[in-house]
């Protein structure tokens, strides 16, 4: 049989580039076809195999291709579910989870009494790790979650002095039974505060370095510390970048381990970032969670926690949220067979490139942190907080302009949504007494838009007139754009066709004091200025135009503002509400 791949000429990369440049007709290649991320990565339209691409095997340092030589071909990843009561723990394990985790230790003894932790590990997350001593006494086998550096970053302080906290970590290393992970480095602390993926990796690595130094001084070898440490990673809804993040984190871990004379594979726990979860159209969180679980599995995480789609207040909604979270993992593992593929990202040109670029960027930042005295010193002098704030501010500007859209919130908001009753968002924790510094408070990307939706819920008048100029063919595109945008702020659009002749009638019928003109540029040139003036005379408090400003905005004196692609949508909505 004639091989199919010999029937075609193999094009050269230069030929492709010449063809693309010809088709671009003078437009800039980078501005048109290359996307930049917050991490500084340039997402190219085409990737090819690098001439010096490394050839590695899964389970071998630097663990780019996974921490196990068998990958997922023998064992499923650990399916961990967050629980708060013994009944929830039993439900989770009976219906498919293989481990449980808790952030609230109020029912810890009952949970440990209800779970055979030799078969189903129990892990302490967050503040629950402060009860590690009791947990060990009550038979915990899983993870103590003691994380000094990242707890300090999250809370701005510690329950005891820094010296005593490291002594407690040293005690845990000696007291934890075989198979129990005494330590954790919770990199999600940095992610939730707004760090980008490269910074997240660098800061996580810096926290590991702090543990190595402090525990070495207390007599623990690097191999012992690294083998007892779990890295906890938050993944957002960028699936491919999440895969690259986990692979890059393993590369950086391996580099640090080799510098300490150790060769220990990292233990990665992944879960959806709480920063990207929304409190509006919460059902979309199911999709975000599915993407994160998929990225965690493909990226080689040994444990994954699937989050509920919302923090529901009603018991029935809570059961539904837990069940969907649990079944998301079960479906991906056992029906999609993600757990049966060894390093599915291996050799993918784009993913290999992003892995390498992320690792290089993170390692450069890690070295800068170390040169500045380490993570704790950088937290104490505010260097880390300032760097994260700068990245977060840039992200917020992207969110405000919808360059980084949030489905169901800033894009395609669900008008008249029926959502479950949610618990109020938790208030920031009180500052611990020891080692006080500026805490890295968690953020939510959608909060700025949801604040406007909450304001709309308290308002009696949410109607906004979308005044359509000219034929449907002329105004339909901008009508759809404006309708989508104003609904993101909680407005209820009232589309009506308008002209200078019927403006009085339309304003009276709609009863709206806010107006957005929707039409073509040619129609705007002839009617926008006089129509805006007439609308103001008829009582309109605000007149916006769906489109970019004219060359001479002063010629349209009664136009309050403009809404267009990549404008400051958040600023427009605040202005419409009179909050700017």
C-alpha positions in Angstrom: 0.0 0.0 0.0 1.3 3.4 -0.9 1.8 5.5 2.3 -0.6 8.4 2.4 1.9 10.8 3.8 4.1 10.3 0.8 1.4 11.5 -1.5 1.8 15.2 -0.5 4.8 17.5 -0.5 5.9 18.5 3.0 5.6 22.3 3.2 8.5 24.3 4.7 7.8 26.7 7.6 9.1 29.5 5.5 6.5 28.8 2.7 3.7 29.0 5.3 5.1 32.3 6.7 5.3 33.8 3.2 1.7 32.7 2.5 0.4 34.1 5.7 2.2 37.5 5.2 0.7 37.6 1.7 -2.8 37.0 3.1 -2.4 39.6 5.8 -2.0 42.2 3.1 0.2 44.5 5.1 -1.3 43.9 8.6 1.2 43.3 11.4 1.7 39.5 12.0 2.1 39.8 15.8 -0.8 42.2 16.4 -3.1 40.1 14.2 -2.3 36.5 14.9 -0.3 36.4 18.2 -2.1 36.5 21.5 -0.3 37.6 24.7 -1.1 36.2 28.1 -0.7 37.9 31.5 2.3 35.6 32.0 4.0 37.2 29.0 3.6 34.1 26.9 3.0 34.7 23.2 0.4 32.2 21.8 1.5 31.7 18.3 -0.9 30.6 15.5 1.4 27.7 14.6 3.9 25.5 16.4 6.5 23.1 15.1 8.8 20.6 16.7 11.8 22.4 18.2 15.1 21.0 16.9 16.4 20.5 20.4 13.2 19.1 21.9 14.1 16.9 24.9 13.3 13.2 24.9 12.2 12.1 28.3 10.3 9.3 29.9 7.4 9.5 32.4 8.6 9.0 36.0 12.1 10.3 35.3 13.6 13.6 36.4 12.8 16.4 35.6 9.3 14.8 35.6 8.0 16.9 32.7 6.0 13.9 31.6 4.7 13.0 35.0 5.9 11.7 38.3 5.1 8.0 37.7 6.6 5.7 35.1 3.2 4.1 34.6 1.3 7.4 34.3 -2.4 6.7 34.6 -2.2 3.3 33.1 -2.4 1.5 36.4 -4.1 3.7 39.0 -6.7 6.4 38.9 -5.7 9.8 40.4 -6.9 10.3 43.9 -10.4 11.8 43.7 -10.7 14.0 46.7 -13.9 15.7 47.8 -14.3 18.5 50.3 -16.6 17.6 53.2 -17.7 19.2 56.4 -19.5 16.5 58.3 -19.2 12.7 58.8 -22.4 12.1 56.8 -20.9 14.1 53.9 -17.7 12.0 54.1 -19.6 8.7 54.1 -21.7 9.9 51.2 -18.7 10.9 49.1 -16.8 7.7 49.7 -19.9 5.5 49.1 -20.6 7.3 45.8 -17.2 7.2 44.2 -14.7 9.6 45.9 -11.4 7.9 47.0 -10.4 10.5 49.6 -11.9 13.4 51.5 -10.6 16.8 52.6 -11.9 19.3 55.1 -11.2 23.0 55.7 -13.4 23.2 58.8 -12.3 20.9 61.7 -15.4 21.3 63.8 -16.5 17.7 63.0 -13.0 16.3 62.6 -13.3 13.5 65.2 -16.6 12.3 63.9 -15.3 12.3 60.3 -12.2 10.3 61.3 -14.4 7.9 63.3 -16.7 7.4 60.3 -13.9 6.9 57.7 -11.4 4.0 57.5 -8.5 6.2 56.6 -6.3 3.2 55.7 -8.6 2.8 52.7 -9.7 6.4 52.1 -7.2 9.0 53.1 -8.4 12.2 55.0 -6.6 15.4 54.2 -6.6 18.7 56.2 -6.8 21.8 54.1 -6.4 25.4 55.1 -7.3 26.3 58.7 -8.1 22.6 59.5 -4.3 21.9 59.5 -4.1 23.7 62.9 -5.7 20.6 64.3 -3.1 18.2 63.1 -2.1 17.0 66.6 -5.7 16.0 67.4 -6.1 14.4 63.9 -3.1 12.2 64.4 -4.3 11.2 67.8 -7.7 10.2 66.3 -6.0 8.1 63.6 -5.7 10.3 60.5 -3.9 8.8 57.6 -3.7 11.1 54.6 -2.4 14.6 54.8 -1.8 17.0 57.8 -1.5 20.0 55.5 1.0 21.9 57.6 2.1 24.9 55.5 4.0 27.6 57.3 5.0 29.9 54.5 1.8 29.9 52.6 -0.4 30.1 55.7 1.7 33.2 56.6 1.1 34.7 53.2 -2.7 33.9 53.3 -3.4 35.2 56.8 -0.8 37.8 57.3 0.4 36.0 60.4 0.5 32.7 62.3 -1.2 31.3 65.5 2.3 31.1 67.0 5.7 32.5 66.4 7.5 31.7 63.1 10.1 29.7 65.0 7.5 27.7 66.8 5.6 27.1 63.6 8.7 25.6 62.0 9.2 23.4 65.1 5.6 22.2 64.7 6.3 21.3 61.1 9.4 19.4 62.3 7.3 17.6 64.9 4.9 16.6 62.2 7.6 15.2 60.0 8.6 12.9 62.8 5.1 12.0 64.1 3.3 11.4 60.8 2.9 7.6 60.1 4.3 6.2 56.8 2.2 7.3 53.9 0.9 10.4 55.5 1.9 13.7 53.9 3.0 15.9 56.9 3.5 19.1 54.9 1.8 21.1 52.2 2.6 24.1 50.1 -0.6 25.8 49.1 0.2 27.7 45.9 -3.5 28.6 45.5 -2.9 31.3 48.1 -1.0 33.3 45.5 -3.3 32.4 42.6 -6.4 33.5 44.5 -4.8 36.8 45.4 -4.3 37.5 41.7 -0.9 36.1 40.7 -0.4 34.9 37.1 0.7 31.3 36.4 4.4 31.9 36.2 4.4 33.9 39.4 2.2 31.3 41.1 4.9 28.6 40.2 7.7 30.8 41.4 6.1 31.7 44.7 5.1 28.1 45.3 8.7 27.1 44.7 9.9 29.8 47.0 7.7 28.4 49.8 9.2 25.0 49.3 12.7 26.6 49.6 11.6 28.2 52.9 10.6 24.8 54.2 13.9 23.2 53.1 16.0 25.9 54.8 14.0 26.0 58.1 13.7 22.3 58.4 17.3 21.6 57.4 18.3 23.8 60.4 16.1 21.5 62.6 17.8 18.3 61.3 15.7 17.2 58.4 17.3 16.2 55.1 16.0 17.6 51.9 14.8 14.2 50.7 12.6 13.8 53.8 11.1 17.3 53.5 10.4 17.0 49.8 8.9 13.4 50.1 6.5 14.6 52.8 5.3 17.7 50.9 2.2 18.1 48.8 2.0 21.0 46.3 -1.6 22.4 46.0 -2.3 24.1 42.7 -5.3 26.1 41.5 -6.3 25.9 37.9 -8.5 28.4 36.1 -10.6 27.8 33.0 -7.7 28.0 30.5 -7.4 24.3 30.0 -4.2 24.1 27.9 -2.4 26.6 30.0 -3.4 24.6 33.1 -1.8 21.5 31.6 1.4 23.5 30.9 1.4 24.9 34.4 1.5 21.5 36.1 4.2 20.3 33.7 6.3 23.5 34.3 5.9 23.2 38.0 7.3 19.7 38.0 10.3 21.0 35.9 11.0 23.7 38.5 10.5 21.4 41.4 13.0 19.0 39.9 15.5 21.8 39.4 15.2 22.8 43.0 15.5 19.2 44.2 18.7 18.6 42.2 20.2 21.8 43.7 19.6 20.2 47.1 21.2 16.9 46.0 17.8 15.1 46.0 15.7 13.4 43.4 12.1 13.3 44.6 9.1 13.3 42.4 6.6 16.1 43.3 3.1 15.2 44.6 0.6 17.6 42.9 -2.9 18.2 44.1 -5.1 20.3 41.7 -8.5 21.9 41.9 -10.5 24.7 40.3 -9.5 28.2 41.2 -12.1 29.8 43.5 -11.0 33.1 41.9 -12.8 32.2 38.6 -16.0 30.9 40.2 -19.0 33.2 39.9 -22.0 33.9 42.0 -24.1 34.7 39.0 -25.2 32.0 36.5 -23.5 29.5 38.8 -24.3 26.7 36.5 -21.4 27.8 34.2 -19.1 26.9 37.2 -19.8 23.3 36.3 -18.1 23.8 33.0 -15.2 25.7 34.6 -14.8 22.8 37.1 -14.8 20.3 34.3 -12.1 22.1 32.4 -9.9 22.3 35.6 -10.4 18.6 36.3 -9.5 17.8 32.7 -6.4 19.9 32.9 -5.4 18.4 36.2 -5.8 14.8 34.8 -4.0 15.5 31.5 -1.3 17.5 33.4 -0.5 14.6 35.6 -1.8 15.7 39.0 -1.9 12.7 41.5 -4.9 14.1 43.4 -7.7 16.3 42.2 -10.5 18.0 44.1 -13.6 18.8 42.1 -15.5 21.8 43.6 -19.2 22.3 44.0 -20.7 24.8 41.5 -21.8 27.1 44.3 -21.8 27.5 48.1 -25.5 26.7 48.4 -27.5 27.4 51.5 -30.3 24.8 51.0 -29.6 21.2 51.8 -31.0 19.9 48.6 -28.9 22.3 46.5 -25.8 21.3 48.5 -26.4 17.6 47.7 -26.8 18.4 44.0 -23.6 20.5 44.0 -21.6 17.8 45.7 -23.0 15.1 43.4 -22.1 17.0 40.2 -18.7 17.8 41.5 -18.0 14.1 42.3 -19.5 12.8 39.1 -17.4 15.2 37.0 -14.3 13.3 38.1 -15.9 9.9 37.8 -17.0 10.6 34.2 -13.7 12.0 33.1 -11.8 9.1 34.7 -13.9 6.1 34.1 -16.0 6.9 31.0 -13.6 9.3 29.1 -10.7 7.1 30.3 -8.4 10.1 31.0 -6.8 8.1 33.8 -5.7 5.4 31.3 -3.5 7.6 29.1 0.1 8.2 29.9 1.1 11.8 29.4 -1.4 12.8 26.7 0.3 16.2 26.4 3.7 14.7 25.6 5.0 15.9 22.2 2.3 18.4 21.5 4.3 21.2 20.1 2.3 24.1 21.6 2.1 22.5 25.1 5.8 21.6 25.1 6.7 25.2 24.2 4.4 26.7 26.8 5.7 24.3 29.4 9.3 25.3 28.7 8.5 29.1 28.6 6.4 29.0 31.8 9.2 27.1 33.6 11.9 29.5 32.4 9.8 32.5 33.4 8.9 31.0 36.8 12.5 30.0 37.5 13.7 33.5 36.7 11.2 34.9 39.2 12.1 32.3 41.8 15.8 33.2 41.6 14.9 36.9 42.1 12.9 36.1 45.2 15.7 34.0 46.6 18.2 36.8 45.8 16.0 39.2 47.8 16.1 37.0 50.9 13.4 34.4 50.2 9.7 34.3 50.3 9.1 35.3 53.9 11.5 38.3 53.7 9.8 39.4 50.4 6.4 39.1 52.1 7.5 41.1 55.1 8.9 44.0 52.9 5.8 43.9 50.7 7.6 43.0 47.5 5.4 39.9 46.8 2.2 41.8 47.5 3.2 44.7 45.2 4.1 42.3 42.4 0.8 40.4 42.7 -1.2 43.6 42.8 0.4 44.8 39.6 -0.6 41.6 37.8 -4.0 41.7 39.3 -4.6 45.3 38.3 -3.7 44.4 34.7 -6.1 41.4 34.8 -8.9 43.7 36.2 -8.4 46.1 33.3 -8.8 43.1 30.9 -11.9 42.1 32.7 -13.3 45.6 32.7 -12.8 45.8 28.9 -14.1 42.2 28.4 -10.7 41.4 26.8 -10.9 38.6 29.4 -14.6 37.7 29.2 -16.5 35.9 32.0 -19.3 33.8 30.6 -22.6 34.4 32.3 -21.4 37.6 33.9 -19.6 40.0 31.6 -20.6 38.1 28.5 -23.9 36.4 27.7 -25.5 37.3 31.1 -28.5 35.2 31.9 -31.4 37.6 32.2 -34.0 36.7 34.8 -31.8 33.8 36.1 -33.2 31.5 38.8 -30.2 30.6 41.0 -30.0 28.7 44.2 -29.8 30.6 47.5 -26.2 31.1 48.4 -24.4 31.6 51.7 -22.9 35.1 52.1 -19.3 35.4 51.1 -17.1 34.9 54.1 -15.6 37.9 55.7 -11.7 38.3 55.8 -10.1 36.4 58.7 -8.9 38.4 61.7 -5.2 39.1 61.7 -3.2 36.6 63.7 -0.9 38.0 66.4 2.5 36.6 65.3 4.6 37.8 62.4 2.1 40.4 61.1 2.3 41.4 57.5 0.0 42.4 54.7 -2.2 39.3 54.0 -2.9 38.1 50.4 -6.6 38.3 50.4 -8.5 36.2 47.9 -10.2 37.9 45.0 -13.0 36.8 42.6 -12.7 38.0 39.0 -16.5 38.4 38.5 -17.1 40.4 41.7 -16.9 43.8 40.0 -19.7 42.9 37.6 -21.7 41.1 40.2 -21.7 44.2 42.4 -23.5 46.0 39.6 -26.0 43.1 39.3 -26.6 43.3 43.0 -27.2 47.1 42.7 -29.6 46.4 39.9 -31.6 44.0 42.1 -32.0 46.8 44.6 -33.1 49.3 42.0 -36.7 49.9 41.0 -35.9 51.1 37.4 -33.6 48.9 35.4 -35.0 49.6 31.9 -32.7 51.1 29.3 -33.9 52.2 25.8 -31.9 50.8 23.0 -32.9 53.3 20.3 -32.5 51.6 16.9 -31.7 53.9 14.0 -32.3 52.9 10.4 -33.0 49.5 9.0 -32.6 46.2 10.9 -29.6 45.4 8.7 -28.0 48.7 9.7 -28.6 48.5 13.5 -28.9 44.8 14.4 -25.2 44.1 15.0 -24.8 47.0 17.4 -28.2 46.3 19.0 -26.9 42.8 19.9 -23.6 44.2 21.2 -25.3 46.9 23.3 -28.0 44.5 24.7 -25.3 42.0 25.8 -23.2 44.8 27.5 -26.0 46.5 29.4 -27.4 43.2 30.7 -24.0 42.5 32.2 -24.7 45.5 34.4 -28.2 44.3 35.4 -30.1 46.5 33.0 -33.2 45.3 31.1 -32.9 46.4 27.5 -36.0 47.9 25.7 -35.2 47.9 22.0 -37.4 50.3 19.9 -36.9 51.8 16.4 -36.5 55.6 16.6 -36.1 58.6 14.4 -36.3 62.4 14.9 -39.9 62.3 14.0 -41.1 59.7 16.5 -38.6 60.3 19.3 -41.2 62.0 21.6 -43.6 59.0 21.2 -40.8 56.4 21.7 -39.5 58.1 24.9 -43.0 58.3 26.3 -43.8 54.6 25.5 -40.5 53.2 26.9 -40.5 55.3 30.0 -36.7 55.1 30.0 -34.4 57.9 31.1 -31.3 56.0 29.9 -30.8 55.6 26.2 -28.3 53.9 23.9 -28.3 54.7 20.2 -27.7 51.7 18.0 -27.1 52.2 14.3 -24.5 52.4 11.5 -21.7 54.9 11.3 -23.3 56.5 8.2 -26.6 56.9 10.1 -24.8 58.3 13.1 -23.1 60.9 10.9 -26.4 62.4 10.0 -28.7 61.9 13.0 -26.7 61.0 16.2 -26.0 64.6 17.3 -29.5 66.1 16.8 -31.2 62.9 18.1 -29.1 63.0 21.3 -30.0 66.7 21.8 -33.7 65.9 21.3 -33.6 63.0 23.7 -32.0 65.1 26.4 -34.7 67.8 25.8 -37.3 65.1 26.2 -35.9 64.1 29.7 -33.2 61.5 29.0 -30.6 61.7 31.7 -28.0 59.7 29.8 -27.5 59.1 26.1 -24.8 56.7 24.9 -23.8 55.6 21.4 -23.0 52.0 20.5 -19.9 52.7 18.5 -16.6 54.5 18.7 -16.5 58.3 19.2 -16.5 60.5 16.0 -13.3 62.3 14.9 -14.7 65.4 16.7 -16.6 64.3 19.8 -17.4 67.9 20.7 -19.7 68.0 17.7 -22.0 65.6 19.7 -22.3 67.6 22.9 -25.2 65.7 24.3 -23.7 62.2 24.0 -22.7 61.0 27.4 -20.3 58.3 26.2 -19.6 55.5 23.8 -19.6 51.7 24.0 -17.6 49.6 21.6 -15.5 46.5 21.3 -12.8 46.4 24.1 -14.0 49.7 25.6 -14.1 50.1 29.4 -17.4 48.2 29.7 -17.3 48.3 33.5 -16.8 52.1 33.4 -19.7 52.4 30.9 -22.0 50.4 33.2 -21.1 52.3 36.3 -21.7 55.6 34.4 -25.1 54.4 33.3 -26.0 53.6 36.9 -24.6 57.0 38.0 -21.9 55.3 40.1 -18.8 56.5 38.2 
